[in-house]
Amino acid sequence: MSEYTISQVRPTDRRSLSQIDALLKQEGIQRDSNLDYICAMFDEDYQVIATGSCFANTLRCFAVSSAHQGEGLLNQVITHLMDVQYGRGNLHLFLYTKINSAKFFRDLGFYEIARVDHALVFMENRRNGFEEYLASLAGTKTGGLSAALVMNANPFTLGHQYLVEKAASECDTLHLFIVSEDASLVPFPVRKRLVLAGTSHLPNVICHDSGPYIISNATFPSYFLKDEEAVIRGHARLDLIIFTKIAHALSVTRRYVGEEPASQVTGIYNQIMASELPLAGIECIIVPRRQAKGKPISASTVRQLLQQRDFNALKELIPPATLDYFQSQEAAPVIDKICRAGNVIHY
Protein backbone atom coordinates (compact mmCIF):
# COMPACT_ATOMS: atom_id res chain seq x y z
CA MET A 1 0.00 0.00 0.00
CA SER A 2 2.91 2.37 0.68
CA GLU A 3 3.62 2.57 -3.04
CA TYR A 4 0.16 4.03 -3.78
CA THR A 5 -0.27 7.78 -3.99
CA ILE A 6 -3.38 9.91 -4.33
CA SER A 7 -3.49 13.36 -5.91
CA GLN A 8 -5.58 15.79 -7.90
CA VAL A 9 -5.92 15.19 -11.64
CA ARG A 10 -5.85 18.37 -13.69
CA PRO A 11 -8.08 18.89 -16.76
CA THR A 12 -4.92 18.93 -18.92
CA ASP A 13 -3.78 15.48 -17.75
CA ARG A 14 -5.28 13.55 -20.64
CA ARG A 15 -3.43 10.33 -19.85
CA SER A 16 -4.86 10.08 -16.33
CA LEU A 17 -8.33 11.22 -17.42
CA SER A 18 -8.39 8.52 -20.08
CA GLN A 19 -7.56 5.89 -17.44
CA ILE A 20 -10.20 7.34 -15.12
CA ASP A 21 -12.81 7.13 -17.87
CA ALA A 22 -11.91 3.49 -18.48
CA LEU A 23 -12.18 2.73 -14.77
CA LEU A 24 -15.58 4.42 -14.53
CA LYS A 25 -16.78 2.53 -17.59
CA GLN A 26 -16.07 -0.74 -15.76
CA GLU A 27 -18.58 0.45 -13.16
CA GLY A 28 -21.14 1.19 -15.86
CA ILE A 29 -20.90 4.97 -15.42
CA GLN A 30 -19.32 7.85 -17.29
CA ARG A 31 -17.46 10.88 -16.01
CA ASP A 32 -19.91 13.61 -15.04
CA SER A 33 -19.69 16.88 -16.94
CA ASN A 34 -20.13 18.83 -13.68
CA LEU A 35 -16.92 18.29 -11.71
CA ASP A 36 -14.69 20.85 -10.01
CA TYR A 37 -12.16 18.44 -8.48
CA ILE A 38 -10.97 15.01 -9.67
CA CYS A 39 -8.55 12.78 -7.81
CA ALA A 40 -6.90 9.48 -8.63
CA MET A 41 -4.94 6.88 -6.74
CA PHE A 42 -1.86 5.67 -8.63
CA ASP A 43 0.14 2.47 -8.24
CA GLU A 44 3.94 2.26 -8.41
CA ASP A 45 3.77 2.32 -12.23
CA TYR A 46 1.62 5.49 -12.15
CA GLN A 47 -1.46 3.61 -13.36
CA VAL A 48 -4.83 4.83 -12.06
CA ILE A 49 -6.31 2.22 -9.72
CA ALA A 50 -9.04 4.29 -7.99
CA THR A 51 -10.80 7.60 -8.50
CA GLY A 52 -13.39 10.00 -7.08
CA SER A 53 -14.55 13.56 -7.70
CA CYS A 54 -16.38 16.57 -6.29
CA PHE A 55 -18.85 19.11 -7.56
CA ALA A 56 -19.78 21.91 -5.16
CA ASN A 57 -20.60 20.12 -1.86
CA THR A 58 -21.22 16.71 -3.46
CA LEU A 59 -18.97 13.67 -3.84
CA ARG A 60 -19.34 11.61 -7.02
CA CYS A 61 -17.83 9.41 -9.75
CA PHE A 62 -16.19 6.70 -7.64
CA ALA A 63 -14.47 3.63 -9.04
CA VAL A 64 -11.81 1.12 -7.99
CA SER A 65 -9.92 -1.21 -10.31
CA SER A 66 -11.20 -4.78 -10.20
CA ALA A 67 -7.63 -5.91 -9.54
CA HIS A 68 -7.55 -3.93 -6.28
CA GLN A 69 -10.97 -4.64 -4.78
CA GLY A 70 -10.89 -5.32 -1.06
CA GLU A 71 -7.81 -3.19 -0.36
CA GLY A 72 -9.73 -0.30 1.19
CA LEU A 73 -8.83 2.12 -1.63
CA LEU A 74 -12.29 3.67 -1.91
CA ASN A 75 -12.20 4.51 1.78
CA GLN A 76 -8.95 6.40 1.20
CA VAL A 77 -10.39 8.22 -1.84
CA ILE A 78 -13.45 9.31 0.18
CA THR A 79 -11.23 10.49 3.03
CA HIS A 80 -9.14 12.52 0.58
CA LEU A 81 -12.21 14.12 -0.99
CA MET A 82 -13.70 14.96 2.41
CA ASP A 83 -10.42 16.63 3.41
CA VAL A 84 -10.61 18.69 0.20
CA GLN A 85 -14.19 19.66 0.96
CA TYR A 86 -13.43 20.58 4.56
CA GLY A 87 -10.53 22.70 3.28
CA ARG A 88 -13.04 24.55 1.10
CA GLY A 89 -15.27 25.13 4.12
CA ASN A 90 -17.89 22.60 2.96
CA LEU A 91 -18.80 20.66 6.10
CA HIS A 92 -22.25 19.45 5.02
CA LEU A 93 -21.59 16.95 2.25
CA PHE A 94 -23.81 14.94 -0.07
CA LEU A 95 -23.30 12.03 -2.42
CA TYR A 96 -25.18 9.90 -4.90
CA THR A 97 -24.47 6.20 -5.12
CA LYS A 98 -25.90 3.03 -6.54
CA ILE A 99 -28.28 1.05 -4.35
CA ASN A 100 -25.80 -1.77 -3.76
CA SER A 101 -23.11 0.66 -2.56
CA ALA A 102 -25.26 2.51 0.00
CA LYS A 103 -24.22 0.26 2.92
CA PHE A 104 -20.54 1.03 2.29
CA PHE A 105 -21.21 4.77 2.59
CA ARG A 106 -23.41 4.27 5.65
CA ASP A 107 -20.40 2.66 7.29
CA LEU A 108 -18.41 5.79 6.44
CA GLY A 109 -20.92 8.04 8.22
CA PHE A 110 -23.38 8.96 5.46
CA TYR A 111 -27.14 8.80 5.96
CA GLU A 112 -29.85 8.15 3.41
CA ILE A 113 -32.18 11.01 2.44
CA ALA A 114 -34.04 9.36 -0.45
CA ARG A 115 -33.69 6.69 -3.12
CA VAL A 116 -34.98 6.59 -6.68
CA ASP A 117 -36.45 3.36 -8.05
CA HIS A 118 -33.57 0.90 -8.35
CA ALA A 119 -31.16 3.54 -9.66
CA LEU A 120 -29.52 5.58 -6.92
CA VAL A 121 -29.45 6.71 -3.30
CA PHE A 122 -29.02 10.35 -2.18
CA MET A 123 -27.06 10.63 1.09
CA GLU A 124 -25.59 13.24 3.45
CA ASN A 125 -22.98 13.21 6.21
CA ARG A 126 -25.32 14.56 8.91
CA ARG A 127 -27.46 12.10 10.82
CA ASN A 128 -30.41 14.48 11.21
CA GLY A 129 -29.69 17.02 8.48
CA PHE A 130 -32.88 16.58 6.48
CA GLU A 131 -35.05 16.19 9.59
CA GLU A 132 -33.66 19.46 10.99
CA TYR A 133 -34.38 21.18 7.67
CA LEU A 134 -37.99 19.93 7.77
CA ALA A 135 -38.32 21.09 11.39
CA SER A 136 -37.10 24.58 10.45
CA LEU A 137 -39.79 24.75 7.73
CA ALA A 138 -42.53 23.55 10.06
CA GLY A 139 -42.24 26.81 11.98
CA THR A 140 -43.71 28.64 8.97
CA LYS A 141 -46.73 26.34 8.64
CA THR A 142 -50.07 28.17 8.51
CA GLY A 143 -53.74 27.25 8.43
CA GLY A 144 -55.97 27.17 5.38
CA LEU A 145 -54.96 26.04 1.91
CA SER A 146 -51.19 25.99 1.54
CA ALA A 147 -49.45 25.67 -1.84
CA ALA A 148 -45.84 25.58 -2.98
CA LEU A 149 -43.84 26.84 -5.91
CA VAL A 150 -40.17 26.15 -6.72
CA MET A 151 -38.26 28.47 -9.02
CA ASN A 152 -34.70 29.15 -10.05
CA ALA A 153 -35.46 32.64 -11.46
CA ASN A 154 -32.31 32.98 -13.55
CA PRO A 155 -33.27 35.87 -13.62
CA PHE A 156 -36.74 36.80 -12.27
CA THR A 157 -39.05 37.72 -15.16
CA LEU A 158 -42.62 38.94 -15.61
CA GLY A 159 -43.41 35.30 -16.38
CA HIS A 160 -42.18 34.27 -12.94
CA GLN A 161 -44.08 37.15 -11.36
CA TYR A 162 -47.30 36.15 -13.13
CA LEU A 163 -46.89 32.54 -11.93
CA VAL A 164 -46.40 33.66 -8.30
CA GLU A 165 -49.33 36.08 -8.47
CA LYS A 166 -51.67 33.43 -9.88
CA ALA A 167 -50.63 30.83 -7.32
CA ALA A 168 -50.89 33.31 -4.43
CA SER A 169 -54.38 34.37 -5.54
CA GLU A 170 -55.63 30.77 -5.34
CA CYS A 171 -54.43 29.78 -1.86
CA ASP A 172 -54.17 31.12 1.69
CA THR A 173 -50.39 30.69 1.91
CA LEU A 174 -47.87 30.21 -0.88
CA HIS A 175 -44.49 28.77 0.08
CA LEU A 176 -42.05 29.97 -2.59
CA PHE A 177 -38.78 28.01 -2.71
CA ILE A 178 -35.89 29.75 -4.47
CA VAL A 179 -33.24 27.29 -5.68
CA SER A 180 -30.20 28.32 -3.66
CA GLU A 181 -27.51 26.25 -5.39
CA ASP A 182 -25.14 28.62 -7.13
CA ALA A 183 -25.07 26.75 -10.43
CA SER A 184 -26.78 29.55 -12.40
CA LEU A 185 -25.44 32.47 -14.40
CA VAL A 186 -27.18 34.90 -12.03
CA PRO A 187 -25.83 34.37 -8.48
CA PHE A 188 -28.23 33.18 -5.79
CA PRO A 189 -28.07 36.36 -3.62
CA VAL A 190 -29.11 38.40 -6.68
CA ARG A 191 -31.82 35.94 -7.74
CA LYS A 192 -33.24 35.95 -4.22
CA ARG A 193 -33.20 39.74 -3.96
CA LEU A 194 -35.03 40.13 -7.28
CA VAL A 195 -37.64 37.50 -6.34
CA LEU A 196 -38.26 39.24 -3.01
CA ALA A 197 -38.59 42.61 -4.74
CA GLY A 198 -40.92 41.23 -7.41
CA THR A 199 -43.22 39.52 -4.91
CA SER A 200 -43.20 42.08 -2.07
CA HIS A 201 -46.77 43.15 -2.93
CA LEU A 202 -48.10 39.66 -2.12
CA PRO A 203 -48.64 39.37 1.67
CA ASN A 204 -49.40 35.63 1.69
CA VAL A 205 -46.12 34.56 0.06
CA ILE A 206 -43.44 33.06 2.31
CA CYS A 207 -40.03 32.76 0.62
CA HIS A 208 -37.61 29.98 1.50
CA ASP A 209 -34.08 29.17 0.43
CA SER A 210 -34.29 25.70 -1.08
CA GLY A 211 -31.16 24.62 0.73
CA PRO A 212 -29.35 21.53 -0.53
CA TYR A 213 -32.44 19.33 -0.69
CA ILE A 214 -34.19 20.74 -3.74
CA ILE A 215 -31.75 19.66 -6.41
CA SER A 216 -30.81 21.52 -9.56
CA ASN A 217 -30.08 19.98 -12.96
CA ALA A 218 -26.41 20.85 -12.45
CA THR A 219 -26.09 18.97 -9.18
CA PHE A 220 -28.16 15.93 -10.11
CA PRO A 221 -25.75 13.26 -11.40
CA SER A 222 -26.13 12.20 -15.02
CA TYR A 223 -23.45 9.54 -14.94
CA PHE A 224 -25.56 6.75 -13.42
CA LEU A 225 -28.25 6.75 -16.08
CA LYS A 226 -28.08 5.60 -19.66
CA ASP A 227 -29.73 8.39 -21.64
CA GLU A 228 -30.88 11.98 -21.32
CA GLU A 229 -34.54 11.16 -20.75
CA ALA A 230 -33.61 8.69 -17.99
CA VAL A 231 -31.60 11.45 -16.31
CA ILE A 232 -34.55 13.87 -16.48
CA ARG A 233 -36.94 11.26 -15.11
CA GLY A 234 -34.52 10.24 -12.37
CA HIS A 235 -34.06 13.85 -11.32
CA ALA A 236 -37.81 14.48 -11.32
CA ARG A 237 -38.52 11.41 -9.20
CA LEU A 238 -35.84 12.27 -6.66
CA ASP A 239 -37.17 15.83 -6.49
CA LEU A 240 -40.70 14.54 -5.93
CA ILE A 241 -39.69 12.12 -3.17
CA ILE A 242 -37.95 14.93 -1.28
CA PHE A 243 -40.58 17.56 -2.11
CA THR A 244 -43.37 15.30 -0.81
CA LYS A 245 -41.67 15.18 2.59
CA ILE A 246 -41.26 18.97 2.54
CA ALA A 247 -44.91 19.42 1.55
CA HIS A 248 -46.12 17.22 4.40
CA ALA A 249 -44.04 19.22 6.89
CA LEU A 250 -45.81 22.40 5.72
CA SER A 251 -49.27 20.86 5.16
CA VAL A 252 -48.93 21.81 1.49
CA THR A 253 -51.55 20.15 -0.69
CA ARG A 254 -50.89 21.88 -4.01
CA ARG A 255 -47.83 22.58 -6.17
CA TYR A 256 -47.77 25.10 -8.99
CA VAL A 257 -45.40 24.73 -11.93
CA GLY A 258 -44.88 26.84 -15.02
CA GLU A 259 -45.40 25.42 -18.46
CA GLU A 260 -42.62 25.83 -21.00
CA PRO A 261 -43.67 24.31 -24.34
CA ALA A 262 -40.21 24.64 -25.90
CA SER A 263 -38.40 22.77 -23.11
CA GLN A 264 -38.08 18.98 -23.32
CA VAL A 265 -36.75 18.89 -19.76
CA THR A 266 -39.63 20.91 -18.31
CA GLY A 267 -42.18 18.96 -20.35
CA ILE A 268 -41.05 15.56 -19.02
CA TYR A 269 -40.64 16.96 -15.51
CA ASN A 270 -44.16 18.42 -15.49
CA GLN A 271 -45.60 15.21 -16.91
CA ILE A 272 -44.12 13.17 -14.07
CA MET A 273 -45.25 15.67 -11.44
CA ALA A 274 -48.79 15.76 -12.84
CA SER A 275 -49.07 11.96 -12.67
CA GLU A 276 -47.22 11.27 -9.39
CA LEU A 277 -47.90 14.20 -7.04
CA PRO A 278 -51.62 13.35 -6.72
CA LEU A 279 -50.61 9.89 -5.50
CA ALA A 280 -49.05 11.67 -2.52
CA GLY A 281 -52.15 13.81 -1.94
CA ILE A 282 -50.69 16.89 -3.65
CA GLU A 283 -52.53 18.58 -6.51
CA CYS A 284 -50.34 19.67 -9.43
CA ILE A 285 -51.34 22.85 -11.26
CA ILE A 286 -49.49 23.54 -14.54
CA VAL A 287 -49.85 27.22 -15.42
CA PRO A 288 -49.51 28.39 -19.05
CA ARG A 289 -46.74 30.91 -19.50
CA ARG A 290 -47.46 34.61 -19.64
CA GLN A 291 -46.80 35.91 -23.13
CA ALA A 292 -45.31 39.04 -24.62
CA LYS A 293 -45.97 39.78 -28.30
CA GLY A 294 -47.43 36.32 -28.77
CA LYS A 295 -44.42 34.44 -27.34
CA PRO A 296 -44.02 32.87 -23.87
CA ILE A 297 -41.80 34.90 -21.56
CA SER A 298 -38.76 32.84 -20.60
CA ALA A 299 -35.55 33.44 -18.68
CA SER A 300 -33.64 32.05 -21.67
CA THR A 301 -34.95 34.89 -23.86
CA VAL A 302 -34.03 37.40 -21.16
CA ARG A 303 -30.47 36.07 -21.01
CA GLN A 304 -30.21 36.32 -24.81
CA LEU A 305 -31.32 39.95 -24.68
CA LEU A 306 -28.82 40.63 -21.89
CA GLN A 307 -26.10 39.30 -24.17
CA GLN A 308 -27.26 41.83 -26.75
CA ARG A 309 -27.71 44.52 -24.05
CA ASP A 310 -31.15 45.22 -25.55
CA PHE A 311 -32.71 46.93 -22.54
CA ASN A 312 -35.65 48.31 -24.53
CA ALA A 313 -36.80 44.79 -25.37
CA LEU A 314 -36.12 43.69 -21.80
CA LYS A 315 -38.63 46.21 -20.43
CA GLU A 316 -41.45 44.03 -21.77
CA LEU A 317 -40.12 40.85 -20.13
CA ILE A 318 -38.84 41.72 -16.65
CA PRO A 319 -40.18 43.63 -13.61
CA PRO A 320 -38.80 47.10 -12.79
CA ALA A 321 -36.56 45.80 -9.99
CA THR A 322 -34.93 43.28 -12.33
CA LEU A 323 -34.46 45.93 -15.02
CA ASP A 324 -32.98 48.40 -12.51
CA TYR A 325 -30.50 45.79 -11.35
CA PHE A 326 -29.27 44.89 -14.83
CA GLN A 327 -28.90 48.56 -15.76
CA SER A 328 -26.78 49.16 -12.66
CA GLN A 329 -23.00 49.00 -12.46
CA GLU A 330 -23.35 46.19 -9.92
CA ALA A 331 -24.67 43.88 -12.65
CA ALA A 332 -21.75 44.40 -15.04
CA PRO A 333 -19.83 41.25 -13.94
CA VAL A 334 -22.99 39.14 -14.19
CA ILE A 335 -23.78 40.42 -17.69
CA ASP A 336 -20.17 39.73 -18.71
CA LYS A 337 -20.54 36.17 -17.41
CA ILE A 338 -23.78 35.72 -19.39
CA CYS A 339 -22.05 37.04 -22.52
CA ARG A 340 -19.14 34.61 -22.09
CA ALA A 341 -21.54 31.69 -21.63
CA GLY A 342 -22.37 31.58 -25.33
CA ASN A 343 -25.54 29.50 -25.58
CA VAL A 344 -27.86 30.56 -22.77
CA ILE A 345 -30.97 28.67 -23.86
CA HIS A 346 -31.99 25.83 -21.54
CA TYR A 347 -33.71 22.95 -23.22
Buried (B, 14 or more C-beta within 10 A) or exposed (E): EEEBEBEEBEEEBEEBBEBBBEBBEEBEBBBBEBBEBBBBBBBEEEBBBBBBBBBBBBBBBBBBBEEBEEBEBBBBBBEBBBEBBEEEEBEEBBBBBBEEBBEBBEEBBBBBBBBBEEBBBBBBBBEEBBBEBBEEBEEBBEEEBBBBBBBBBBBBBBBBBBBBBBBBEBBEBBBBBBBBBEBBBBBBEBBBBBBBBBBEEBEBBBBBEBBBBBBBBBBBBBBBBEEEEEBBBBBBBBBBBBBBBBBBBBBBBBBBBBBBEBBEBBBBBBBBBBEBBEEBEBBBBBBEBBEBEEEBBBBBBBBBBBBEEEEEBBEEBBBEBBBEBBEEEEBEEBBEEBBEEEEBEBE
